[in-house]
Amino acid sequence: MEKMPENLFDDLIDEALRQPPETGVPDHFADRVVSAAAQQGTARDSLIEFFYKCLIAFSAFAVFSIVFYLVSIKSKEPVIAYVEQNWVFIGSILVIGLFVLFADQVFLRYLFNRYRYLSRN
């Protein structure tokens, strides 16, 4: 096996660094990368914030339901009978509330950030 000269790699690297690159990077490349990274972080943060708000709302609803149930045990008409009769209405209200919260906290924020990103480029 032949012994390679010691400076061969250094000479190749020096020669490569002296030549101009074949393709160039656009002037606004760094701005676009930073903007895309900020937008991705914002979308993730919006989803995490939405899930925290849902968790808080669900916890408050659970506490309210338990207290209401315990109070209604002593009353003449229990809450279970009311929920059984009106479960479609209660479920519809919960689904609509969840949709409005998602649209307000995540979807509209995403659309606004997307519009700002597209209007800058």
C-alpha positions as CSV (number, residue, x, y, z in Angstrom):
1,M,0.0,0.0,0.0
2,E,1.4,3.4,-1.0
3,K,1.9,6.0,1.6
4,M,0.0,9.2,0.9
5,P,1.6,12.5,1.4
6,E,0.8,14.2,4.7
7,N,-0.4,17.4,3.2
8,L,-2.7,15.9,0.6
9,F,-5.9,16.4,2.6
10,D,-4.9,19.9,3.6
11,D,-4.1,20.8,0.0
12,L,-7.5,19.4,-1.2
13,I,-9.4,21.4,1.5
14,D,-7.5,24.6,0.7
15,E,-8.2,24.2,-3.0
16,A,-11.9,23.6,-2.3
17,L,-12.1,26.7,-0.1
18,R,-10.5,28.9,-2.8
19,Q,-13.2,28.0,-5.4
20,P,-16.5,29.8,-5.3
21,P,-19.5,27.6,-4.5
22,E,-21.5,26.2,-7.4
23,T,-24.8,27.3,-6.0
24,G,-25.6,30.2,-3.7
25,V,-27.9,30.7,-0.8
26,P,-30.6,33.3,-1.3
27,D,-30.2,36.6,0.7
28,H,-33.4,36.1,2.7
29,F,-32.7,32.4,3.5
30,A,-31.9,33.0,7.1
31,D,-35.0,35.2,7.6
32,R,-37.2,32.5,6.1
33,V,-35.7,29.7,8.3
34,V,-36.2,31.8,11.5
35,S,-39.7,32.7,10.5
36,A,-40.6,29.1,9.7
37,A,-39.1,27.9,13.0
38,A,-41.0,30.6,15.0
39,Q,-44.2,29.6,13.2
40,Q,-43.7,25.9,14.0
41,G,-43.0,26.7,17.6
42,T,-46.1,28.9,17.8
43,A,-48.4,26.1,16.4
44,R,-47.0,23.6,18.9
45,D,-47.4,26.1,21.8
46,S,-50.9,26.8,20.7
47,L,-51.9,23.2,20.8
48,I,-50.2,22.7,24.2
49,E,-52.0,25.8,25.6
50,F,-55.3,24.5,24.1
51,F,-54.9,21.1,25.8
52,Y,-54.1,22.8,29.2
53,K,-57.2,25.0,28.8
54,C,-59.3,21.9,28.0
55,L,-57.9,20.1,31.0
56,I,-58.7,23.0,33.3
57,A,-62.2,23.3,31.8
58,F,-62.8,19.6,32.2
59,S,-61.6,19.7,35.8
60,A,-63.9,22.6,36.6
61,F,-66.8,20.7,35.0
62,A,-66.0,17.6,36.9
63,V,-65.9,19.4,40.2
64,F,-69.1,21.3,39.4
65,S,-70.8,18.0,38.4
66,I,-69.7,16.3,41.7
67,V,-70.9,19.2,43.8
68,F,-74.2,19.4,41.9
69,Y,-74.7,15.7,42.2
70,L,-74.0,15.7,46.0
71,V,-76.4,18.6,46.5
72,S,-79.1,17.0,44.3
73,I,-79.1,13.7,46.3
74,K,-81.1,15.4,49.0
75,S,-83.5,17.1,46.5
76,K,-86.6,15.4,45.2
77,E,-85.4,15.0,41.6
78,P,-81.9,13.6,41.1
79,V,-79.5,15.0,38.5
80,I,-79.0,11.6,36.9
81,A,-82.7,11.7,35.6
82,Y,-82.1,15.2,34.2
83,V,-78.9,14.1,32.4
84,E,-80.6,11.0,31.0
85,Q,-83.4,13.0,29.6
86,N,-81.2,15.8,28.1
87,W,-78.0,14.0,27.2
88,V,-78.2,15.0,23.5
89,F,-78.5,18.7,24.4
90,I,-75.7,18.5,27.0
91,G,-73.4,16.7,24.6
92,S,-74.1,19.2,21.8
93,I,-73.3,22.1,24.1
94,L,-70.0,20.4,25.1
95,V,-69.0,19.7,21.5
96,I,-69.9,23.2,20.3
97,G,-67.9,24.7,23.2
98,L,-64.9,22.5,22.4
99,F,-65.0,23.5,18.7
100,V,-65.3,27.2,19.6
101,L,-62.3,26.9,22.0
102,F,-60.2,25.0,19.4
103,A,-61.1,27.5,16.6
104,D,-60.3,30.5,18.8
105,Q,-57.2,29.2,20.5
106,V,-55.5,27.2,17.8
107,F,-57.0,27.5,14.3
108,L,-57.4,31.3,14.1
109,R,-53.9,31.9,15.6
110,Y,-52.4,29.5,13.0
111,L,-54.2,31.3,10.2
112,F,-53.1,34.7,11.4
113,N,-49.4,33.5,11.7
114,R,-49.6,31.9,8.3
115,Y,-50.9,35.1,6.7
116,R,-48.2,37.1,8.3
117,Y,-45.6,34.6,7.1
118,L,-46.9,34.6,3.6
119,S,-47.3,38.4,3.4
120,R,-43.6,38.8,4.4
121,N,-42.3,36.5,1.6
